[in-house]
């Protein structure tokens, strides 16, 4: 990481920097609070993003998915929507840290009261909370709890927002628990989002699929392509440099 960028975007108390893509991308995160998982990296690899696309990341966290796309694809711009001010602040600083401040915008907003215009996006990506509010223990850390449980947003809210934001034939890419795949598929179709591509992630060769990556097209025709399985971490690793 170039020294002038670290000087221009200093770390705050309790934060660390993680390096990706052989040092080509660095991300500020909380050292002990909420940290994104490998799911976000795999989602950025899965989504179909073409040259010049406008990408909206719903629930963007620290901006990892959008920044991975900017670092690896020739997309036009990323619009991040994040309800938690602390995570939105990290997303802004991460864009500056990696030299993408002119290619990535961050909005502190609630997707249930959509801050973006209709039909603005070619692509919507979302790594949502996986757990219903009444399932499992709610983490006492508020930032972690909102990211993991459907406290502030539900699957219905996400799909409603994505359907409004997407242009006709625009693409929504999501990662979701495999055990909730049927619910995801049914609800996608109820918002005119037709599932077109799917990939299942397996933590090991003998275990059950744990996650599904699904890409749907707004107003698309029927026909689902199931891609080869994804094993382990898909070749990604994380190193903490600061």
KOLDO-864069 format. One line per field, with one value per residue: residue in three letters; x, y, z of N, C-alpha, C in turn. Coordinates in pm, 1 decimal. Each point is the difference from the previous one (the first is absolute). Layout:
% residues N
resn	(Ala / ...)
n.xx	(X / ...)
n.yy	(Y / ...)
n.zz	(Z / ...)
ca.xx	(X / ...)
ca.yy	(Y / ...)
ca.zz	(Z / ...)
c.xx	(X / ...)
c.yy	(Y / ...)
c.zz	(Z / ...)
END
This chain:
% residues 242
resn	(Unk / Unk / Unk / Unk / Unk / Unk / Unk / Unk / Unk / Unk / Unk / Unk / Unk / Unk / Unk / Unk / Unk / Unk / Unk / Unk / Unk / Unk / Unk / Unk / Unk / Unk / Unk / Unk / Unk / Unk / Unk / Unk / Unk / Unk / Unk / Unk / Unk / Unk / Unk / Unk / Unk / Unk / Unk / Unk / Unk / Unk / Unk / Unk / Unk / Unk / Unk / Unk / Unk / Unk / Unk / Unk / Unk / Unk / Unk / Unk / Unk / Unk / Unk / Unk / Unk / Unk / Unk / Unk / Unk / Unk / Unk / Unk / Unk / Unk / Unk / Unk / Unk / Unk / Unk / Unk / Unk / Unk / Unk / Unk / Unk / Unk / Unk / Unk / Unk / Unk / Unk / Unk / Unk / Unk / Unk / Unk / Unk / Unk / Unk / Unk / Unk / Unk / Unk / Unk / Unk / Unk / Unk / Unk / Unk / Unk / Unk / Unk / Unk / Unk / Unk / Unk / Unk / Unk / Unk / Unk / Unk / Unk / Unk / Unk / Unk / Unk / Unk / Unk / Unk / Unk / Unk / Unk / Unk / Unk / Unk / Unk / Unk / Unk / Unk / Unk / Unk / Unk / Unk / Unk / Unk / Unk / Unk / Unk / Unk / Unk / Unk / Unk / Unk / Unk / Unk / Unk / Unk / Unk / Unk / Unk / Unk / Unk / Unk / Unk / Unk / Unk / Unk / Unk / Unk / Unk / Unk / Unk / Unk / Unk / Unk / Unk / Unk / Unk / Unk / Unk / Unk / Unk / Unk / Unk / Unk / Unk / Unk / Unk / Unk / Unk / Unk / Unk / Unk / Unk / Unk / Unk / Unk / Unk / Unk / Unk / Unk / Unk / Unk / Unk / Unk / Unk / Unk / Unk / Unk / Unk / Unk / Unk / Unk / Unk / Unk / Unk / Unk / Unk / Unk / Unk / Unk / Unk / Unk / Unk / Unk / Unk / Unk / Unk / Unk / Unk / Unk / Unk / Unk / Unk / Unk / Unk / Unk / Unk / Unk / Unk / Unk / Unk)
n.xx	(84.7 / -29.4 / 114.9 / -8.5 / -44.6 / 89.9 / 82.5 / -53.7 / 4.4 / 18.2 / 51.1 / -120.2 / -24.2 / 63.6 / 73.3 / -13.0 / 107.2 / -87.6 / 95.3 / -35.9 / -26.4 / 76.6 / -73.2 / -74.2 / -59.7 / -25.1 / -45.1 / -55.0 / 23.2 / -104.8 / 89.4 / -101.9 / -54.1 / -102.5 / 28.2 / 17.1 / -74.1 / 46.9 / -123.3 / 42.4 / 115.9 / -62.4 / -80.1 / 106.8 / 43.0 / -111.7 / -23.0 / -96.9 / 115.9 / -59.0 / 77.8 / 23.8 / -22.9 / -122.2 / 76.4 / -108.3 / 66.1 / -100.9 / 14.8 / 69.0 / -32.2 / 119.9 / -85.3 / 20.2 / -129.0 / -42.1 / 84.2 / -41.7 / -122.9 / 20.2 / 55.0 / -108.8 / -98.6 / -44.4 / -56.6 / -119.2 / -88.3 / 34.5 / -127.8 / 53.9 / -92.8 / 21.8 / -73.2 / 112.1 / -4.9 / 31.6 / -79.1 / -97.3 / 40.3 / 5.5 / -118.7 / -32.7 / 53.2 / -66.4 / -100.8 / 20.2 / 6.2 / -94.7 / -20.7 / -112.6 / 41.6 / 50.6 / 19.3 / 0.1 / -132.9 / -9.8 / -116.0 / -13.7 / -60.0 / -130.7 / 33.7 / -58.5 / 76.3 / -5.7 / 129.5 / -9.0 / 22.2 / -119.5 / 24.1 / 82.2 / -17.1 / 117.9 / 59.6 / -63.8 / 82.5 / -10.7 / 71.3 / -123.2 / -72.1 / 52.3 / -9.9 / -116.4 / -73.6 / -94.2 / 102.7 / 33.3 / 115.3 / -55.3 / 97.1 / 62.0 / 93.3 / -50.2 / 123.5 / 47.6 / -84.0 / 12.6 / 128.9 / -28.6 / -80.4 / -120.0 / 80.5 / 78.3 / 16.5 / -102.2 / -9.6 / -123.1 / 52.9 / 95.2 / -86.0 / -81.3 / 104.9 / 50.7 / -125.0 / -10.6 / 114.9 / -22.3 / 79.2 / -91.7 / -1.1 / -9.1 / 115.4 / -58.5 / 108.8 / -33.5 / 44.6 / -38.0 / -50.1 / 64.0 / -15.9 / 26.4 / 56.9 / -87.2 / 15.0 / 131.4 / -8.6 / -84.6 / 69.4 / 108.8 / -67.0 / -33.6 / 128.8 / -43.9 / 63.7 / 37.4 / 14.0 / 125.7 / 73.9 / 56.4 / 62.5 / 30.6 / 14.1 / 103.9 / -8.4 / -40.6 / 80.2 / -10.0 / 1.4 / -108.1 / -71.2 / 75.3 / 53.1 / -86.9 / 56.2 / -90.6 / -6.2 / -78.8 / -87.0 / -7.5 / -112.6 / 89.0 / 37.3 / -81.4 / 64.4 / 32.4 / 117.4 / 31.3 / 84.3 / 124.4 / 9.5 / -12.5 / 127.9 / -7.2 / 112.6 / -2.8 / 103.9 / -94.1 / 82.6 / 2.4 / 74.4 / 20.0 / 6.3 / -108.1)
n.yy	(-119.0 / 96.5 / 52.2 / 74.6 / -115.4 / -71.1 / 97.9 / -6.7 / -130.6 / 68.9 / -100.7 / -41.0 / 34.3 / -114.9 / 56.4 / -82.3 / -32.5 / -52.6 / -79.7 / 29.5 / -98.7 / -74.1 / 66.0 / -34.4 / -58.8 / 110.2 / -61.6 / 113.4 / -67.1 / -32.2 / 20.1 / 39.5 / 101.7 / 49.3 / -116.8 / 39.5 / -91.9 / -120.4 / -4.6 / 115.1 / -59.9 / -110.0 / 85.6 / 72.8 / -122.6 / -28.8 / 123.6 / 10.0 / 60.0 / 84.6 / 25.6 / 100.4 / -118.1 / 43.5 / -15.7 / -52.1 / 29.7 / -83.8 / 82.3 / 104.8 / 23.5 / -53.0 / -49.1 / -115.2 / -27.9 / 124.0 / 2.8 / -121.5 / 43.0 / 113.1 / -82.9 / -71.4 / 90.9 / 22.1 / -4.0 / 62.5 / -41.8 / 13.7 / -27.3 / 36.0 / -84.4 / 71.6 / -71.0 / -69.0 / 110.7 / -82.7 / -94.2 / 91.1 / 45.8 / -128.0 / -13.4 / 118.9 / -32.2 / -114.8 / 70.9 / 90.5 / -97.1 / -46.1 / 130.9 / -42.6 / 109.3 / 1.8 / -124.5 / 42.4 / -1.3 / 61.1 / -64.4 / 79.1 / -116.2 / -3.4 / -120.0 / -3.4 / 108.3 / -61.7 / 27.9 / -105.0 / 52.9 / -15.2 / -128.1 / 9.6 / -127.9 / -30.3 / 15.5 / -87.7 / 23.7 / -112.4 / 24.3 / -51.4 / 46.5 / -105.6 / 55.2 / -64.8 / 101.9 / -92.4 / -2.4 / -72.5 / 3.9 / 112.3 / 34.2 / 11.7 / -24.4 / 123.5 / 36.7 / -96.6 / 36.6 / 127.0 / -28.4 / -67.0 / 79.8 / -40.0 / 79.5 / 48.3 / -120.4 / -32.3 / -127.9 / 12.2 / 68.4 / -92.7 / -98.5 / 60.1 / 28.9 / -121.5 / -46.5 / 94.4 / -31.9 / -127.5 / 18.4 / 8.3 / -129.2 / 86.5 / -14.8 / -89.2 / 18.6 / -115.1 / 1.8 / -127.1 / -30.8 / -112.5 / -3.6 / 123.6 / -91.4 / -89.2 / 52.9 / -0.4 / -118.8 / -43.0 / 58.2 / -46.5 / -108.2 / 13.6 / 31.8 / -94.6 / -72.4 / -33.3 / -103.3 / 35.9 / 30.0 / -117.6 / 21.8 / -124.1 / 52.6 / -84.1 / -5.5 / -118.1 / -96.4 / -18.8 / 131.0 / 46.1 / 41.6 / 106.7 / 44.4 / 87.8 / 8.1 / 96.1 / -5.3 / 105.8 / -7.1 / 131.4 / -69.9 / -83.3 / -75.4 / -107.5 / -76.5 / -97.7 / 64.8 / -126.5 / 83.0 / -35.1 / -95.1 / 79.5 / -33.4 / -23.4 / 74.1 / -87.8 / -29.9 / 55.0 / 97.6 / 24.2 / 109.8 / 7.3 / 122.8 / 49.8)
n.zz	(0.0 / -84.6 / 49.7 / -112.9 / -44.6 / 64.5 / -41.3 / -121.5 / 20.5 / 111.6 / 69.3 / 39.6 / 124.1 / 18.1 / -96.3 / -103.4 / -72.0 / -87.3 / -47.5 / -126.6 / -84.7 / 82.7 / 90.4 / -105.0 / 101.9 / 72.6 / 111.4 / 41.5 / 112.1 / 73.2 / 95.3 / 79.4 / -67.0 / -70.7 / -57.8 / -123.8 / -59.4 / -21.6 / 51.5 / 53.7 / 25.2 / 41.3 / 62.9 / 31.9 / 22.9 / 65.0 / 39.5 / -91.2 / -22.8 / -83.5 / -101.3 / 84.3 / 58.1 / 34.8 / 107.7 / 57.1 / 110.8 / 22.7 / 104.2 / -43.5 / 126.5 / 5.6 / -90.0 / 62.5 / -19.8 / 19.7 / 102.3 / 31.6 / -29.1 / 67.8 / 86.8 / -36.1 / -7.3 / -121.8 / 121.0 / -14.8 / 91.3 / 128.3 / 27.6 / 115.2 / 42.9 / 109.3 / 85.1 / 23.6 / 72.8 / 98.6 / -51.9 / -15.5 / 117.9 / 36.9 / -57.6 / 50.3 / 117.3 / -16.2 / -48.5 / 95.4 / 90.0 / -82.3 / 12.9 / 61.1 / 62.5 / -124.1 / 39.8 / 127.0 / 10.6 / 117.6 / 17.3 / 106.8 / -12.7 / 7.3 / -43.3 / 118.4 / 5.0 / -115.9 / 26.1 / -81.2 / -119.6 / -54.7 / -30.1 / 105.2 / 35.9 / -52.9 / 117.8 / 75.2 / 100.8 / 69.3 / 109.1 / 9.5 / 103.7 / 57.5 / 120.4 / 4.1 / 41.6 / -16.0 / -83.9 / 104.0 / 61.7 / 44.3 / -83.0 / 116.6 / -91.3 / 9.1 / -32.7 / 78.1 / 95.8 / -38.9 / -5.7 / 110.8 / 70.2 / -37.1 / 67.9 / -95.3 / -53.2 / -81.2 / -34.5 / 45.9 / 100.9 / 5.3 / -20.5 / 85.1 / 78.4 / -12.6 / 7.6 / 93.4 / 57.1 / -29.9 / -104.9 / -96.3 / 31.9 / 100.8 / 66.0 / 77.1 / 74.6 / 59.9 / 125.7 / 23.9 / 119.8 / -24.6 / 132.0 / -44.1 / -78.6 / 46.0 / 119.7 / -22.4 / -56.8 / 92.7 / 95.0 / -59.4 / -29.3 / 127.1 / -16.7 / -84.5 / 90.2 / -122.4 / 85.7 / -30.4 / 106.9 / 32.2 / 115.0 / 35.7 / 121.1 / -6.1 / 132.6 / -46.6 / -47.9 / 130.4 / 16.7 / 61.9 / -105.9 / 27.1 / -113.0 / -48.9 / -118.0 / -1.7 / -132.9 / 15.4 / -100.9 / 9.6 / 6.0 / 52.8 / -101.5 / 3.6 / 87.2 / 84.9 / -0.2 / 30.6 / 58.8 / -32.9 / 93.3 / 105.0 / 11.8 / 130.1 / -15.9 / -97.1 / 77.7 / 79.4 / 38.0 / 129.5 / -18.2 / 131.6 / -59.1 / 60.7)
ca.xx	(-84.7 / 79.8 / -0.3 / -80.0 / -140.1 / -18.8 / 4.0 / -121.7 / -115.1 / 51.5 / -85.1 / -56.9 / 24.2 / -68.4 / -8.8 / 115.3 / -3.6 / 17.9 / 44.3 / -58.4 / 45.2 / 145.4 / 35.2 / -54.3 / -116.6 / 8.5 / -128.1 / -9.7 / -108.6 / 10.5 / 88.9 / -72.4 / -143.1 / -45.7 / 93.2 / -64.0 / 44.5 / 41.2 / -118.2 / 1.0 / 100.0 / -52.5 / -108.4 / 58.7 / 50.7 / -113.1 / -92.2 / 28.2 / 14.5 / 58.2 / 64.0 / -87.2 / -118.7 / -24.4 / -24.7 / -47.8 / 22.3 / -94.9 / 60.8 / 137.5 / 101.9 / 120.3 / 19.6 / 86.5 / -42.8 / 19.3 / 142.4 / 52.3 / -42.1 / 74.9 / 139.0 / 16.0 / -84.6 / -2.5 / -134.1 / -4.2 / -8.8 / -65.0 / -78.4 / -14.9 / -104.2 / 30.4 / -80.2 / 80.3 / 90.3 / 140.0 / 42.4 / 1.7 / 122.0 / 112.1 / -10.0 / 52.7 / 145.1 / 58.1 / 4.5 / 112.9 / 122.6 / 34.9 / -2.1 / -125.4 / -98.8 / -78.8 / -72.1 / -88.9 / -74.3 / -57.4 / -118.6 / -54.8 / -143.2 / -78.1 / -52.2 / -146.0 / -46.4 / 106.9 / 55.0 / 42.7 / -105.8 / -39.2 / 64.5 / 127.5 / 113.7 / 15.7 / 25.4 / -12.3 / 60.6 / -39.5 / 39.2 / -94.0 / -8.8 / -45.0 / -81.5 / -119.4 / 19.8 / -29.6 / 82.2 / 132.8 / 34.9 / 34.7 / 129.2 / -12.5 / 59.8 / -106.9 / 45.3 / -2.1 / -137.3 / -71.8 / 57.4 / -22.7 / -142.0 / -91.1 / -50.2 / -31.0 / -44.8 / -36.1 / 18.4 / -103.0 / 43.0 / 113.3 / -45.6 / -82.5 / 90.7 / 76.8 / -87.9 / -22.8 / 125.2 / 54.1 / -55.2 / -50.4 / 105.7 / 112.6 / 34.3 / 18.2 / 80.3 / -5.9 / 43.3 / -103.1 / 15.8 / -57.7 / -124.4 / -107.3 / -2.4 / -136.5 / -59.9 / 62.3 / -47.5 / -141.6 / -14.1 / 56.0 / -99.0 / -111.4 / 41.8 / 38.1 / 143.3 / 6.4 / 131.4 / 63.1 / 126.1 / 12.5 / 118.0 / -7.1 / 128.8 / 18.3 / 118.8 / 91.3 / -47.9 / -95.1 / -109.3 / -112.3 / 12.3 / -37.3 / -40.5 / -29.9 / 14.4 / -105.9 / -12.2 / -131.5 / -16.2 / -130.7 / -79.9 / 64.4 / -71.7 / 36.0 / 119.6 / 101.4 / 127.4 / 65.9 / 143.6 / 73.7 / 5.0 / 111.5 / 48.5 / 85.2 / -2.8 / 14.4 / 132.6 / 24.5 / 56.4 / 3.4 / 114.0 / -13.4 / 128.5 / 12.5)
ca.yy	(119.0 / 119.6 / 69.1 / 121.3 / -36.5 / -29.5 / 127.2 / 74.1 / -73.5 / -66.4 / -92.8 / 42.0 / -94.8 / -128.0 / -43.5 / -64.2 / -2.9 / -132.3 / 5.0 / -96.6 / 5.4 / 13.8 / 134.6 / 104.2 / 59.1 / -2.2 / 33.8 / 34.2 / -68.4 / -5.7 / -108.7 / -97.2 / 7.4 / -69.8 / -12.6 / -76.0 / -138.2 / -43.4 / 4.3 / 123.2 / -14.1 / -95.5 / 66.6 / 91.4 / -82.8 / -67.2 / 87.9 / 42.0 / 145.3 / 31.3 / 130.2 / 115.5 / -23.2 / 66.9 / -105.3 / 42.1 / -98.9 / 21.3 / -48.9 / -13.4 / -16.5 / 81.6 / 23.1 / -102.8 / -56.8 / 101.2 / 23.6 / -115.1 / 13.5 / 109.2 / -41.6 / -114.3 / 12.3 / 135.6 / 53.6 / 145.0 / 65.5 / -76.1 / 74.6 / -81.2 / 40.1 / -62.1 / 64.4 / 24.0 / 111.6 / -38.5 / -78.8 / 90.5 / 79.6 / -83.2 / -15.4 / 123.8 / 2.5 / -106.9 / 49.5 / 93.6 / -74.9 / -75.6 / 87.2 / -14.2 / 95.8 / 52.9 / -111.7 / -61.0 / 91.4 / -66.9 / 65.3 / -52.9 / -2.9 / -119.9 / -49.7 / -9.7 / 131.2 / 2.2 / 132.1 / 8.4 / 7.5 / -125.6 / -42.2 / 69.4 / -92.1 / -117.7 / -113.7 / 15.5 / -108.7 / 5.2 / -105.4 / 44.6 / -80.4 / -135.6 / -64.1 / 68.8 / 58.7 / -95.0 / -121.2 / 9.3 / 106.6 / 129.5 / 45.8 / 123.3 / 108.4 / 46.9 / -1.6 / -139.4 / -50.3 / 51.1 / -62.8 / -144.8 / -31.1 / 88.0 / 98.3 / 123.7 / -26.5 / -138.9 / -41.4 / 69.2 / 138.8 / 1.7 / -29.6 / 113.1 / 109.2 / -37.3 / 2.7 / 139.2 / 64.1 / -58.8 / 24.3 / -123.3 / -95.8 / 13.5 / -123.1 / -3.0 / -112.4 / -13.0 / -121.9 / -30.5 / -135.6 / -103.6 / -50.0 / 95.2 / 16.5 / -3.8 / 129.2 / 101.8 / -15.1 / 37.5 / 144.4 / 68.7 / 0.6 / 87.7 / 136.9 / -1.6 / -27.0 / -139.7 / -61.9 / -43.6 / -68.7 / -38.4 / -78.5 / -43.8 / -0.7 / -109.0 / 23.2 / -112.0 / -96.3 / -97.1 / 66.5 / 53.3 / 137.8 / 94.2 / 126.9 / 3.7 / 126.9 / 1.0 / 121.1 / 8.9 / 107.8 / 65.0 / -24.0 / -100.8 / -123.0 / -116.0 / -74.4 / 16.8 / -68.0 / -35.0 / -2.6 / -98.4 / 34.5 / 77.9 / -69.1 / 65.3 / 143.8 / 45.3 / 53.4 / 126.8 / 2.7 / 134.0 / 26.1 / 126.7 / 67.1 / 107.9)
ca.zz	(0.0 / -10.5 / 128.1 / 0.3 / 19.5 / 141.5 / 71.1 / -33.6 / 53.9 / 120.4 / 73.2 / 126.3 / 108.7 / -10.7 / -139.0 / -63.0 / -146.4 / -58.4 / -139.2 / -92.6 / -138.5 / 4.1 / 40.9 / -88.1 / 65.4 / 145.5 / 58.9 / 141.0 / 70.4 / 145.3 / 41.7 / 81.4 / -25.3 / -120.0 / -112.2 / -106.8 / -13.0 / -133.8 / -86.2 / -79.2 / -105.5 / -96.8 / -71.7 / -99.3 / -108.8 / -65.1 / -69.6 / -136.8 / -6.1 / -130.6 / -14.6 / 8.4 / 82.5 / 127.7 / 99.0 / 131.3 / 105.8 / 108.9 / 123.0 / -52.0 / 103.4 / -19.0 / -143.1 / -55.9 / -127.9 / -102.7 / -22.4 / -72.8 / -139.9 / -61.6 / -15.5 / -90.1 / -118.8 / -56.5 / 21.7 / -3.9 / 131.3 / 106.7 / 98.2 / 120.9 / 94.1 / 128.9 / 104.1 / 119.0 / -29.4 / 19.1 / -115.4 / -115.6 / 11.7 / -44.7 / -145.1 / -58.6 / 17.1 / -81.0 / -137.7 / -5.9 / 24.0 / -120.1 / -116.6 / -74.4 / 50.2 / -111.2 / -62.3 / 97.9 / 86.3 / 116.7 / 52.6 / 124.7 / -26.2 / 28.8 / -127.4 / 9.0 / -45.9 / -98.7 / -29.7 / -139.7 / -100.5 / -62.9 / -126.0 / -11.8 / 7.4 / -85.6 / 89.0 / 145.0 / 76.9 / 140.7 / 93.9 / 102.8 / 123.2 / -31.9 / 103.2 / 50.1 / 133.0 / 107.6 / -11.4 / 58.4 / 93.7 / -58.7 / 50.4 / 78.2 / -78.0 / -88.1 / -139.2 / -42.4 / 2.7 / -116.9 / -119.0 / -3.6 / 16.5 / -75.2 / 95.2 / -72.3 / -136.8 / -27.4 / -139.0 / -77.8 / -17.3 / -93.0 / -135.5 / -43.1 / -34.5 / -119.5 / -115.8 / -35.7 / -40.0 / -122.4 / -132.5 / -62.2 / -33.4 / 92.3 / 70.7 / 144.8 / 48.0 / 145.4 / 67.5 / 99.0 / 52.9 / -86.3 / 58.7 / -31.8 / -146.2 / -52.4 / 33.0 / -85.3 / -137.5 / -7.1 / 20.5 / -116.1 / -107.6 / 36.4 / -33.3 / -142.0 / -9.0 / -42.4 / 23.1 / -125.0 / 28.5 / 139.3 / 37.8 / 138.7 / 69.2 / 95.3 / 82.1 / -16.3 / -100.1 / 55.0 / 69.6 / -74.2 / -45.2 / 105.4 / -58.2 / -142.6 / -70.0 / -100.4 / -80.7 / -63.7 / -97.0 / 9.3 / -119.2 / -83.5 / -33.9 / 79.8 / -40.3 / 104.5 / -20.7 / 125.7 / -25.5 / 79.9 / 142.5 / 51.9 / 118.1 / 98.8 / -7.1 / -137.4 / -29.3 / 66.7 / 134.0 / 56.0 / 88.1 / 70.5 / -11.6 / 97.5)
c.xx	(87.7 / -15.2 / -90.9 / -148.1 / -27.8 / 1.0 / -129.8 / -123.9 / 46.1 / -100.3 / -54.1 / 27.7 / -81.6 / -15.5 / 129.2 / -13.7 / 28.5 / 34.3 / -61.1 / 65.9 / 150.2 / 42.5 / -55.3 / -121.3 / 16.8 / -129.5 / 13.8 / -120.7 / 16.2 / 88.7 / -75.4 / -150.6 / -38.1 / 105.0 / -68.4 / 61.0 / 41.0 / -116.4 / 1.8 / 99.0 / -50.5 / -115.5 / 55.2 / 55.5 / -113.8 / -79.8 / 47.5 / 0.7 / 77.8 / 57.9 / -104.1 / -122.6 / -3.5 / -44.6 / -47.4 / 21.4 / -91.6 / 53.4 / 147.4 / 106.2 / 116.9 / 33.1 / 75.7 / -44.0 / 22.3 / 145.6 / 66.6 / -36.6 / 77.5 / 145.6 / 19.8 / -81.1 / 0.8 / -140.4 / 5.4 / 5.1 / -69.8 / -71.0 / -24.9 / -110.6 / 23.5 / -71.3 / 82.1 / 109.5 / 147.1 / 54.5 / 5.9 / 125.5 / 122.1 / -3.1 / 55.6 / 152.2 / 68.9 / 6.8 / 118.2 / 132.7 / 49.4 / -9.0 / -126.3 / -106.2 / -84.5 / -85.5 / -99.6 / -63.3 / -65.3 / -115.0 / -38.1 / -151.8 / -59.7 / -62.8 / -152.1 / -67.7 / 102.6 / 49.0 / 41.1 / -119.5 / -33.1 / 82.3 / 132.6 / 118.3 / -3.3 / 11.6 / -26.8 / 66.0 / -42.8 / 49.4 / -78.5 / 16.8 / -62.5 / -110.9 / -124.4 / 21.4 / -17.1 / 82.9 / 138.4 / 18.2 / 36.4 / 130.5 / -17.2 / 65.7 / -101.2 / 38.8 / -3.2 / -142.7 / -77.2 / 50.3 / -40.1 / -147.2 / -86.2 / -68.1 / -49.0 / -57.8 / -28.7 / 29.9 / -101.5 / 41.0 / 111.1 / -47.3 / -88.8 / 87.2 / 75.3 / -85.0 / -26.6 / 125.3 / 46.9 / -70.1 / -64.6 / 116.2 / 126.6 / 13.4 / 15.7 / 80.6 / 1.7 / 66.7 / -95.7 / 22.2 / -69.5 / -133.6 / -117.7 / -13.3 / -141.9 / -71.1 / 54.6 / -55.1 / -145.3 / -16.4 / 60.5 / -103.7 / -118.2 / 31.8 / 54.2 / 151.3 / 16.4 / 139.8 / 56.8 / 129.8 / 5.7 / 127.7 / -9.0 / 140.9 / 1.5 / 126.0 / 103.2 / -59.3 / -106.4 / -123.0 / -112.0 / 29.7 / -51.9 / -54.9 / -37.4 / 22.9 / -98.5 / -0.2 / -132.6 / -4.6 / -139.8 / -75.6 / 59.9 / -89.8 / 46.8 / 121.8 / 113.8 / 123.1 / 65.3 / 148.1 / 68.8 / 9.6 / 125.3 / 41.8 / 84.7 / -12.0 / 23.6 / 133.3 / 30.0 / 66.5 / 10.4 / 121.6 / -17.0 / 136.4 / 18.6 / -98.3)
c.yy	(123.1 / 82.8 / 121.7 / -33.0 / -33.6 / 128.0 / 77.0 / -66.3 / -76.5 / -96.2 / 65.7 / -107.5 / -126.8 / -51.7 / -66.5 / 12.9 / -141.8 / 15.7 / -113.7 / 13.8 / 30.9 / 143.9 / 111.0 / 69.9 / -14.4 / 53.3 / 29.9 / -73.4 / 19.3 / -117.9 / -107.4 / 1.8 / -76.7 / 5.8 / -83.5 / -139.8 / -29.5 / 4.5 / 121.5 / -9.0 / -93.7 / 60.0 / 92.8 / -76.4 / -60.0 / 92.4 / 31.0 / 151.9 / 34.3 / 141.7 / 111.8 / -15.9 / 92.3 / -107.2 / 63.7 / -115.1 / 34.1 / -62.9 / -21.7 / -22.5 / 93.9 / 20.0 / -108.3 / -49.1 / 100.0 / 24.5 / -117.1 / 8.4 / 110.2 / -39.4 / -107.4 / 8.8 / 145.3 / 59.3 / 152.2 / 65.1 / -94.3 / 97.5 / -91.6 / 58.8 / -76.2 / 77.5 / 35.6 / 103.3 / -38.0 / -79.7 / 86.9 / 86.5 / -80.0 / -19.6 / 122.8 / 2.9 / -110.1 / 39.3 / 94.1 / -74.1 / -70.5 / 81.5 / -8.5 / 101.6 / 63.2 / -107.2 / -66.7 / 106.5 / -79.5 / 83.2 / -67.4 / 3.1 / -136.0 / -47.3 / -18.9 / 130.8 / 47.0 / 141.4 / 18.4 / 5.0 / -139.0 / -23.0 / 71.5 / -95.2 / -107.3 / -126.0 / 42.2 / -121.2 / 14.7 / -124.3 / 26.9 / -73.0 / -135.4 / -51.0 / 80.8 / 44.8 / -102.4 / -128.2 / 25.4 / 121.3 / 127.4 / 48.1 / 129.7 / 121.5 / 42.9 / -7.6 / -141.4 / -52.3 / 43.1 / -66.5 / -146.7 / -39.7 / 103.7 / 99.7 / 124.5 / -23.7 / -148.7 / -33.5 / 70.7 / 144.6 / 11.1 / -19.1 / 111.5 / 116.3 / -30.1 / 9.6 / 142.6 / 65.7 / -48.2 / 51.6 / -129.0 / -84.4 / 19.5 / -124.1 / 23.3 / -122.7 / 1.5 / -128.0 / -21.9 / -141.1 / -101.9 / -49.2 / 92.9 / 23.3 / 3.5 / 132.9 / 109.7 / -5.2 / 47.6 / 150.5 / 79.5 / 11.4 / 91.4 / 146.6 / 9.6 / -9.5 / -149.3 / -56.8 / -58.4 / -77.7 / -31.5 / -80.3 / -32.1 / -6.1 / -110.1 / 26.9 / -111.5 / -103.2 / -95.9 / 65.4 / 45.5 / 141.7 / 94.8 / 130.9 / -18.1 / 142.6 / -3.6 / 134.2 / -4.6 / 120.3 / 58.7 / -15.8 / -103.2 / -118.6 / -113.7 / -71.2 / 27.8 / -82.8 / -23.4 / -22.8 / -108.6 / 42.9 / 78.3 / -61.9 / 90.8 / 151.7 / 52.4 / 63.1 / 131.9 / -22.5 / 145.4 / 13.3 / 136.9 / 68.3 / 110.4 / -24.1)
c.zz	(0.0 / 127.5 / 2.1 / 19.8 / 145.8 / 82.4 / -21.9 / 59.8 / 123.9 / 59.3 / 125.8 / 105.1 / -20.5 / -141.2 / -46.6 / -151.3 / -46.7 / -147.7 / -81.0 / -136.5 / -7.8 / 27.4 / -87.5 / 61.4 / 150.7 / 58.7 / 148.1 / 58.4 / 149.8 / 37.6 / 77.2 / -22.9 / -125.1 / -109.8 / -108.2 / -8.9 / -143.5 / -98.1 / -92.7 / -115.8 / -109.1 / -80.2 / -107.7 / -119.9 / -82.2 / -91.7 / -142.9 / -3.7 / -126.5 / -3.3 / 1.4 / 87.9 / 122.5 / 98.7 / 129.7 / 97.9 / 116.5 / 128.5 / -20.6 / 106.2 / -22.8 / -147.5 / -73.2 / -137.4 / -113.3 / -31.2 / -71.0 / -147.7 / -70.2 / -26.5 / -105.9 / -128.8 / -48.1 / 9.5 / 5.8 / 136.3 / 97.0 / 93.4 / 119.2 / 87.2 / 129.6 / 110.4 / 124.0 / -30.3 / 13.3 / -117.2 / -125.0 / 1.0 / -44.0 / -150.4 / -71.7 / 8.8 / -80.1 / -147.7 / -17.4 / 10.7 / -125.3 / -128.6 / -83.7 / 43.8 / -111.0 / -68.0 / 94.7 / 87.6 / 112.3 / 53.6 / 131.0 / -14.6 / 28.1 / -130.8 / 3.1 / -41.7 / -103.0 / -33.6 / -146.3 / -93.6 / -53.2 / -126.5 / -24.5 / -18.4 / -107.9 / 84.3 / 143.8 / 64.7 / 145.8 / 72.6 / 128.0 / 132.7 / -33.1 / 92.0 / 33.7 / 143.9 / 110.6 / -9.3 / 57.6 / 89.6 / -75.5 / 63.0 / 79.1 / -66.8 / -105.7 / -147.2 / -56.2 / -10.3 / -124.6 / -127.2 / -13.3 / 11.2 / -71.7 / 93.6 / -73.5 / -138.3 / -15.7 / -145.7 / -90.4 / -28.0 / -104.9 / -143.1 / -54.8 / -43.7 / -129.0 / -125.3 / -46.9 / -57.0 / -137.0 / -125.5 / -51.4 / -51.9 / 84.4 / 86.1 / 151.2 / 35.3 / 152.1 / 46.3 / 115.3 / 53.3 / -89.7 / 54.1 / -28.3 / -151.2 / -55.8 / 24.8 / -90.8 / -141.6 / -14.5 / 11.6 / -115.4 / -111.2 / 31.9 / -26.6 / -143.0 / -18.5 / -28.5 / 23.5 / -129.5 / 21.9 / 148.8 / 20.5 / 147.5 / 57.7 / 105.7 / 82.0 / -10.1 / -93.3 / 51.2 / 61.9 / -91.7 / -47.4 / 106.6 / -55.1 / -146.2 / -51.1 / -116.1 / -71.7 / -74.9 / -92.7 / 14.3 / -131.9 / -93.7 / -30.9 / 90.7 / -55.5 / 95.1 / -31.9 / 136.1 / -28.9 / 83.1 / 145.9 / 34.7 / 132.6 / 87.9 / -11.1 / -142.1 / -32.4 / 67.8 / 135.6 / 43.7 / 89.2 / 62.7 / 3.7 / 100.9 / 113.9)
END
